[in-house]
Amino acid sequence: MRIALGLSYSGTAYEGWQSQLSGNTVQDRLEKALGKFAAQPLRTLCAGRTDAGVHALMQVVHFDTPLQRELPSWVRGTNAFLPRDIAVQWAREVPAEFHCRASAISRRYAYVLLESPVRPSVEAGRVGWVYRPMDAAAIRAAITHLLGEHDFSSFRAAQCQAKSPVKTISRIEISQRANYWRFEFEANAFLHHMIRNIMGCLVAVGQGQHPPDWLAEVLAARRRDVAAPTFSPDGLYFLGPRYEAHYGLPERTAAYDWLP
């Protein structure tokens, strides 16, 4: 059987998704829990690797197993061995050709930002923070330069392993609830640190450090050093991938309703 799981987690306490020698990653904790439930080692692949401090509302993973278990049992049984800040949300059996990464037709992220003269407290680690007011009109004008297919080299981390810097952003939506901003991004794929680097630039525009058309100049330069510094991981959430409807996989979890 090939099983797909939808996973949510707070990334604050972990060194990102990908397994490390320290054992303190989300993948390490998930595979340990799966191994205890299945009484045998199980290796997982994920739809999108997240960095240290980055959260996920619906990370999708898959693994192959000869074990026959009811699908709800994969959820409840695995969660019994997971820490409280990681939880399997759903389980589905998928065909052998399904691949959580290669089968994805798009990926979605949200960035939640607090605009306040005082740093966050109860939401520390779960929101980004700016203490200067931001101009929504300037930010909305800036994002128009990012939509569509572009070479995003200016927003690419030096350690990025993607074969091509050319990606297509199909959607950027901005909403506000009191002092909280939510930026939602959807693209066919993202480069390493791409959203955090974009956020650094959007904040710079919003605070008047650059005009909206500066984003076009940054894109055209194709050089990381012309863009703003990488923004904090705290407010970044992987919302999950989208797949063709015939796979029958959910597109959201209950945690989506928690974000501002």
Secondary structure, DSSP 8 states (H G I E B T S, - for coil): -EEEEEEEE--TTSS-SS--TT--SHHHHHHHHHHHHHTS----EESS---TT-EEEEEEEEEE-S----HHHHHHHHHTTS-TTEEEEEEEEE-TT--TTTT-SEEEEEEEEEE-SS--STTTTTSEEE-S---HHHHHHHHTTTSEEEE-GGG--TT---S-SEEEEEEEEEEEETTEEEEEEEES---TTHHHHHHHHHHHHHTTSS-TTHHHHHHHHT-GGGS-----STTEEEEEEE--GGG---S--GGGGT--
